[in-house]
Amino acid sequence: MKIGVLGAGMMTESLAAGWIRAGHDVLIGGRTPEKAEALAKRIGARAGTLRDAAEFGDAVLVAVRREGLEETLAAAGGALAGKPVIDCGNAVDVSDFSQVTYQDGTSMAEEIARLAPGAHVVKAFNQAHASVWAMTPPAFDGRPLAVPFAGDEEAKPAARTLITDLGAEPLDAGDLRQARNLEAMAIVVIRLLFSGYDPHSVFAFASPGRTAEAFTSR
């Protein structure tokens, strides 16, 4: 798969390096070209502009801070329309560890969908530090990490592939509205990290598989 990446930070380095090891072709676009080029050279990717990355990818990862989100998506232009777009970011105010929301309480992933009309957005990879995604594979007590993801059905096959190819197990958490909950959950981990906890602190789900009848309220 050809993967375009918007952003050249730690998350890009860990995730893209894993996808390259799995045989994918990655092009990194950053707002600072020199930073994107240096990162691409370290991990064996290509480098280009944000627009180049958006056009290149069969799937596109958005890995930027919320402050740069609008500028990044504007630079990508309409090239994201019709494509799976994976959002790994978190909108959190670290001064009090509150969730930053957008129009009508929507998530960062939903804001990407608004700013990039026609893109098929999925929230994934937002609940662990970049060092977790650098693990080969990300496993704890011998069990692969289960990665919750939520978003458009059209993008879920790509998300499952990208999760599986890191050696993790995909855990479907629902449609794009559930990204709000995934972002809120991540704040628990982020607060722990800022408190000095091990960067490998994660939510570890007991099982990524369905083991019983679906629960219904009575």
N, C-alpha and C positions, 0 to 999 in steps of 0.2 A: 504494500500500500504506500502511496505517496502521502506524506504528512507535512503540512505546513504548520509552522509554529509562530505565533505572534507574541514576542517577548523573549528576552535573553537572560533571564535570571536563574536562580537555583532550581526552581521547579522544572524549567525547560531543560537544564543540564541533566537532571536525574531521569526525567521521563523520556526525553528524546534519546538519551544514551541507551536506555533499555530497549527502545523500539528499534534502534539501529542494530543492536545485538540480535534482535529477533528477525532481522532481514528487511526492515522497512527503509524507505528512502525519505530522508528528512531535510527540509529547507527551513532555516531559521531567519525570521525577519525581526528586526528590533528598531526602536526609535533612535538608538545610537548605533550606527552601522559598524563602527570599530568593535564594539562589544559583541555584536552578533557574529562578526567574522572570527573573533578570537574564540568564542565558544564553539562555533561550528568546527573550527580547526581542531580543538581539543577532543571532540567526540566523534569526528568523522562525518559531519553533516555538511550541507551546503549553506550558503548565506546569501541574503538578498534584502530587499526592502520589505516592509510590511505588506505592500500590495503584491510583491512577488510571492511571498509565502501564502497569502490568501488564494492566489490564482493557482499555485503549484499543487496544493494538497487535495487529495481525494477526501481527506478529513483534515480539519484544522483545529489545533489547540490554541486557546486563548489563555495566556499565562502572564497577565499584567496586573499591577495594583489597580485598585478601583479608581484612584486619582487619574490614571492614564487611560482608562477604558474608552472614553468617548473619542479621544484623539486617535487612539489605535484603530478603532473600528472605522473612523472616518477615513484614515489612510488606506485601510483595506478596501474601501469603496464597496461596490456591489458584488465583489468577487466571492463573497460567502454565501450568496443566495443558492439554495438548492443543495448545500453541502452539510454533512455532519460537522457541528462545531462543539468542541468539548471545552467546557469552562472549569478550570481548576482553582479559581480564585475565591477569596472570602472578603466580604464587605463588613469589616469590624472596626469599631472605634476602640483602640487599645488603651485609651485613657481611662475607660471604665468597663471595657469588654462588653459593650452593647452592640447589637446588630444594627448595621446601617442598611436601611431599606430604601426602595425607590418609590415610584408612583403606586399609591394604594397598597403599600406594604410589600411590594414585590421584591424578589431576590436579585442578586447580581446576574444570575443566569437569565432571568426573565428580562432584565435590562438589556442584556446582549441581544436577545431575540427582538426587542423593540428597536434597538439601534441598527440591527442588521436584518432588515426585512427579508423573509424567504429562507433564512438559515434555519437548520434543524438542530436546536441546541440541547445539549445534555450536560448536566452537572456531574462531575466525577473527580476523583483524586484530591478533593479539597480537605479531607479530614486527617491528613498526615503531613508531617514535615518532609521537606525534600530529601532528607537523609533516609527516610523510610523507602522512598521510591528508588533510591540508589542501591538498596539491598538486592542481591541476586540469588534467590528471589526474595520478595518481602514475605517472610514467614516468621511465626512466633510459636515456640514450643513444637516445632516441626509441622505446623499447620499453615497453609498459605493464607495470607490476609484476604478477607472478604471485603470487597470494595463496593459500597453502595453507589448507585448512580440513578439519576432521574431525569427524564426529558422526553423529547419527541420520539415517537415510535420509529420514525424513519431513520433516526440517528443511532438507535440502540444497537444494531448489529455492529457498527464500527466501534462503539464504546466497549461492547463485550470483547471484541477482538483485541483492542488496545489494552484492556485490563488483563486478559488472559495471557497476552504475549509478554507481560511483565512477570508472569508466574503467580499472579493473584487470581482470585475467583470473583466474578461479577455477581452483584446482588442488586436486582432490580427493585428500586424503591418507588416506582410510579412515574407519573407524568411530570411535566416541568414545574407545576405548582409545588411539588414536593422538594424542589431545590431550596425553598425557604427553610424547610426543616433541616436539610443537610447542612445548610450554612449556619443555622442556629446551633446544631450539634457541634460543629467545628469550633465554635467559640469556647466550648468546654476544654478542648485540647489546647487551643491557642493560649488560654489563660494559664494552663498548667505549664506550658513551655516558657511563658514569660515569668513564671514563678520559680523557674530553675529545674523543672522536671527534665528527664532524659528526652532528647528530641525524638526518640523512637516511641514515645507515648502515643497510643492509638486506641480507638474503639476496636475491640476484638469481638466480633460476633460469634456466638456459640456454633452456629452452622449456617453456611450460605444456602443450604438446600431446604426444600420443603419436606418436613418429616411428619406432618399431621394434617388433618382436615383443616380447611380455612376456618378461622375463628369468626363467629358472628355474635353480635351482642344480643342479649335476650331481654 
